[in-house]
Amino acid sequence: MMKFFAAVLLLISLALPASALEIEAPEVPESAREQMPENTQSFAEGLWELLKKALMTVRPDLREACAVSVSVVAAVILVSLLRSFPGSPQTTLNLAGTAVITATLLLNTNSMIQLGAETVRQLSDYGKMLSPVMTAAMAAQGGVTSSAALYTGTAVLDAILSSLISRVLMPVVYLFLALGAAHSAVGEEMLKKMRDFIKNAVSWCLKTLLTVFTTYMSITGVVSGTTDAAALKATRVTISSVVPVVGGILSDASEAVLVSAGLMKNAAGIYGILAVLALFLEPFLRIGVHYLILKSTAALCAIFGTPGTTGIIEDFSTAMGMLLGMTGAVCLLLLISTVCFMKGVG
């Protein structure tokens, strides 16, 4: 009789419904909530909706950038006309032209630098919330070693990159512009070399950190993923062989739970990727509009302008390119880490 009741209790316990771990990506910050697509289950549809919403928000920046471009072209034309008169003070006109163009472009550039800094901060803060969720999801699927290694790499590199950008590289952009304006005004070759050194140093820092990060994630994913896959296989074999009668059932059940955990992890990952892009796309496109307009303005002014006035416009467009690289680097770091988490074990 005792064996009968024990068997009944065992059957009842096996019949109880089992629920997998609830895994949800953190909510996107309020500043980017309007950009989030309605469909967060399909990556393709969500990305298309994100792009459409982001493109709609860049119209004011496009008008503003075009208005500033017209003002800059007018200033360059005026300086060129005044320089064409015999006996005109060439040095004074060059200084005045550089000062006017710098003052015209500096206001918009400063707002874009602040936008880039805020975007980097928001991306980093969201990454700090998303990474633990993806780590827990991957650990629930059996990737304990992989999740810990990936989380460590993501957290460390994100902290280094975001701190470097906010505390060093963003302020360096102002120094780059100051050196560019000074070189355009006086034509000193040493100032040009210092300006170029800053540009190359910023590019080198971003490329080096991303290269280190992608290399670490690749090596970590292969080594620890293989370890986790072997451990999971050994565990399922042990359950199936050691537990009598119901060992095979429990082994199959564990496989089903791991698959469901993987599905939830992927759903959270898709939402997280869309949230990162919602934070990133609008500022990136806004800065990109100013970058393209400045590039076009510099190309137009090169036809009739002086090397000094054209050079300072090129420097401002280069500064916008630096901002695009900084925000893009942080976004790329988060996207790569999220995809690595979504790959799972083995």
N, C-alpha and C positions, 0 to 999 in steps of 0.2 A: 504493500500500500504506500509506503514511504517513497519507494522508487517511482510509483505511478504519479504521485503528487509532484515529485521532483521533475519528472519528465514534462508534466503539464506546465509547471512554472517556467521551465526552460523554453518550451514552445511559445508561451505567452510573451516572454522577454524577447524572443527572436521576432515575434510578430509586431512588437511595438514600432511605430513609425520613427524613423531617424531623420533628423534635419541636419543639413550641412551648415558649416559656418557662414553666417551672414557677412558678406564682403561687399562693401560699397565704397566707391571712391569719394573723397571729400568734396563738398560743394564748392563750386567755383566762386571766387570772391565777387562781391556785389558789383564792383566796377566793370566786370566782364560778363555779368549774368545775362544782360540783354543780348550779348553776342552768341550765347550758347544755342545750338540748334535744338529743335523740338525732338528730333529723332537721334537719340544718343546710342542706339543699338547698332546702327549701320554706320561704319566709318566713312564710306564713300558718300552717302547722302548727307551725313553730318558735316563733312569737309566742304562739300559743295555749298551748303547753306551758310557755313562760316565765311567762305570766300565772298558770297554775294552780300552778306551783311557788312563785311569789312570794306568792300569796295564802295558801298553806299556812304560810308563815313568819311571817305577821303576827299569828297567834293569840296568842302570848305578849305582844306589845306591846298588843294589844287588851285583854287582861285587866289588864295593868299600868296602862294609861291609864284604864280604868274604875275601878280601885281608887283611883287618885290623884284622879279626878274625885269620887268619893264623899267622900273626905277633904276636898276643897276645899269641896264643898257643905255638909258638916257644919260646917266652920269659918265659912262665910258665915252659916249659920243661927244659930250660936252668937253671932257678933258682932251680928247683927240683934236677937236676943233681949236681949242685954245693953244694947244702945243704947236699947231700948224702955222700960227702967226709968227712972223720974224721977230726975234728979240724977246720972245716970251720966256718967262722963268721956268725952265724945264723941271728943275728939281722941286720947286715950290708946287708946281702943278701936279707933279707925280705924288708928292706928299698929300696934297689936298684930295686928289682922286682916290688914293688908297684910304684916306680917313673917311671920306664920304661913303665909299663902297662898304668898308668895314662896319660903319655905323648902321648902314641900311640892312646888312645881312645879319648883324650880331643878335638882334632881338629875336628873330625867328630861330636862329641857330641855338640860342640859349634855351628857348622853349623846347626845342627838339632834344637837347641834351638832358633837360629835366625829365622829359617824357621817357627817354631811354633809361635813365637811372631808375625811375619809378617802375618801368616794365621789368627791369632786371630784379628789383626788389620783390615785386609781386610773383614773378616766376620762381624765384628762390624760395619764397615763403610757401607757395603752393607745393613745390617739390618736397619740402620738409613734411608736409601733410600727406602727400601721395605715396612717397617711398615706404613709410611704415605699413600702409595698407597693402601695397603690393608685396611687401616682404612677408606679412602675415599670411596672405593668400598663397604665396608660393610655398611657405613652410607647411601650410595645411595640406598642400598637394604632395608633400613629402620632400620638398627641396630645402631641407634645413640648412645644409652646408652652402648650397648655391645662394639662397636668399640672404644669408648673413654676409657672404662675400660681396654680393652685388650691392646690398644696402651700404656696406662700409665704403665701397668705392664711390657710389653715388653721393653719399653724404659728405665725404671728405673732399672730393673734387668740386662739388657744388659750393661748399663753404669757401674753398680757396678761390674759385672762379668769381663768385658773386662779390666776395670781399675785395679781390683784386680790381674788379671793374669799378665798384662803387667808390673805393678809397684811393685808387691810384689812376686807373686808365681814364675814367671820366674827367677828373681834374686835369689830366695830361692833355686832353683835347683842347682846353683853353690855352695851355702853354703852346701847343702846336699852332693854334690860330695866331697867337701873339707873335711867335717867331715868323710865321708866314707874312703877317702884316708888316713887320719890321723889314723883312727881306724885300717885299714889294716896294716899300717906301724908299729904302736907301740902296738896295741892290748888293748888300754885303754877302759874299759867298759863304762865309762861316755860318751866318744865320740860316742859309739854305741847307747846309750840311746838318746842322742841329735839327732843323725841321724834318728833314728826311730820316734822320736817325730815330726820332720819336715815332714817326709813322711806321718804320720797319720794326721797331721794338714792340709796338702795340700788336702788329700783325703776328710777330713771332711768338709773343706770349699766348695769344688766343690759339694759334695753330698747335703750339707745343702742348698746352693743357688738354686740348681735345684729342690729340694723338695719344697722349699718355692714358687718357680716360678710355678711349676706344680699345687700345691695346690691353689694358687691364681687364676690361669687361669681356673681351674675347677670350683671353687666357683663363680668366676665372670661370666663365660660362662653360668652357670645355672641360676643365679639370674637375670642378666641383659638381657640375651636372652629371658627369660620368659616375662620380662617387655616389651621388644621391640615387641615381638610377639603379646601380648595383645593390645599394642598401635596401631599396624598395623591393627589388626582385627577391632578395634573400629573405626579407620579412614575409612576403606573401607565400613563398615556398615553405617557410617554417610554420606559418599558421596552418597551411593546408596539410602538412605532414604530422604535426605534433598534436593538434586538437582532434580528437577522435570523432568520427561520424559527421560532425558539422564543420570540420576544418575547411573543406572545399567551399562550403556555402559562405563562411566568414571571409575566405580569401576573395571570392567573387564580389562580396559586399564591399570589401575594402577597396577593390578596384573601381566599383561604381561610385563610391564616395569620393575617391581621388579624381575621377573624371568630372563629377559635378563641381568639385572645388576648382578644377581647371577652367570650367566654363564660366563660373562666377568671377574668377580671376581675370579672364579675358574680357568679360563685360565691364568690370571695374577699370581695366586697362584702357579700353576704348573710350570710356567716359573721361578718364584722366588725360588721354592724349587730346581729345577734343577740348577739354578745359584748358590745357596748356596752350593750344592753338588759339582759343578764344582770348586768352590773355595776350598772346603774342602778335596775332595777325594785324589787328588794327594799328597799333603803334608802329609795327614794322612797315606797313604800307604807307602810313603817314610820313615817316622819315624817308622812305623810299621815293615818295613823290617829290619832296624837297631835293633829294639827291639828284634825281633825273633832271629836274628843272634847272638846277645849278650847273649840271654837266652841259646841258644844252645851251645855257646862257654863256658859259665860258667858251664853248665852241663858236658861238655867234660873235662874241666880243673879240675873239682872236683874229677876226677878219680885219677889223678897223681899230682895235684898241692897242694900247702899249703892252709890252711884256709884264710890266708891274701891275697894271690894273687887271689884266687877264689872269695873272698868277694868283692874286688874292682870291679871285672867284673860284679858281681851281682848288685852292686850299680849303675853302669853305665846303666845296663838294666832297673833298677827301675826308673832312671831318664828319660829314654825314655818312660816308662810307664806313668810317670807324664805328659809328654808332650802330649801323646795321650789323657789322661784324660782332659787336659785343652782345647785342640782344639776341642775334642768331645763335651765338655760341651757347648761351645759357639755355635757350629753347632746345637746341640740338642735344645738349647733355641730358635734359629731362626726357626727350623723346627716345633717345637710345637706351637709357636705363629702363624706361617703361616697357619697351619692346623686348629687352632682355628678360625682364620679369615675366612677360607674357609667353615667352618661348617655353617656359616650364622646365621640367627635369629631363635630362638625357638627350 
